[in-house]
């Protein structure tokens, strides 16, 4: 049976479609401009304005980015710290959340208060630097991993998911002889894949884009992630541009290098996101409606 739409519903649909279309255009126009400009020559970039299709098609900007062979080592460091960081962060937060989701946990209220405090207060940059120094994490790969192990915000999300698991499942597992670890790994974790994927996506994007950790705690260039390495390339290109003014025409500009680095650092996330999108949407929506 078809239902007839009222005038108000049609107006609502029209406004929704219009707003979504405008937001999409606002998002896509800058992205297209960055992508097209990164493949354009220095003369086209010097003219300024929006570019929706590469002018004077050129790969010089990308050649300048990948000219330094150490960029591949930086990519490896970024991939390693992202993968290891995500796995350890999700697993550690899941363990804490699973324990806090149990009402019979001793000291549960104290642990909850301690977790909430970490959401609103921190030691600040200088005390944190001194702490990392005392822990021996300066110029150490583990500085990318250990400080990011815990996030109480993520613990709260996982706690809500674990609470939705029927108690009868755990009771049945206990009757069959399963211990706490068996229940956590074989029941709680598989049933919470949407939440785990959501947290993994958020933390993975943060780990990949993290720049300040290397800036503050790293002087060993062999441990630079790709973000820090690309920052170095941009600074060097700007210095070369300043030194070359009035001498020779450059095939690349600092702006072109910047645009190329934006594309290089964004593409991996764009590739990975669709793989987690299904779980991400489920994780955001699950629990939103109570029956």
FENKAVEN-V965450 format. One line per field, one symbol per residue. ss: DSSP state (h for helix, s for strand, l for the rest). psi: psi as a letter, one per 30 degrees, with the letter a starting at -180 (. if undefined). burial: 1 if it has 16 or more other ideal C-beta (glycine too) atoms within 10 Angstrom, else 0. Layout:
# FENKAVEN-V965450
ss=???
psi=???
burial=???
This chain:
# FENKAVEN-V965450
ss=llllllhhhhhhhhhhhhhhhhhhhhhhhhhhhhhhhhlllhhhhhhllllllllllllhhhhhhhlllhhhhhhhhhhhhhhhhhhhhhhhhhhhhhhhlllllllhhhhhhhhhhhhhllllhhhhhhhhhhllllllhhhhlhhhlllhhhhhhhhhhhhlllhhhhhhhhhllllhhhhhhhhhhhhlhhhhhhhhhhhhhhhhhllhhhhhhlllhhhllhhhhhhhhhhhhhhhhhhhlllllllllhhhhhhhhhhhhhhhhhhhhhhhhhhhhhhhhllllll
psi=kkkkkleeeeeeeeeeeeeeeeeeeeeeeeeeeeeeefglleeeeffalkjfkkkikkgeeeeeegejffeeeeeeeeeefeeeeeeeeeeeeeeeeeeffkfgkkgeeeeeeeeeefffklfleeeeeeeeeefgfkhkefffeefgekjfeeeeeeeeeeffkkfeeeeeeeeggkaeeeeeefeeeefgeeeeeeeeeeeeeeeefkeeeeeefkfjffgkleeeeeeeeeeeeeeeeeffkfdlkkflleeeeeeeeeeefeeeeeeeefffeeeeeeeeekffkk.
burial=000000000000000000000000000000000111111111011000001001100101110110000010111011001100110011011111111110000000001100100000000000000001000010010011101100110111111011001000010010000100001100111011011111111111001101001100110000111111111011001000100000000101111111111111100100010001001100100000000
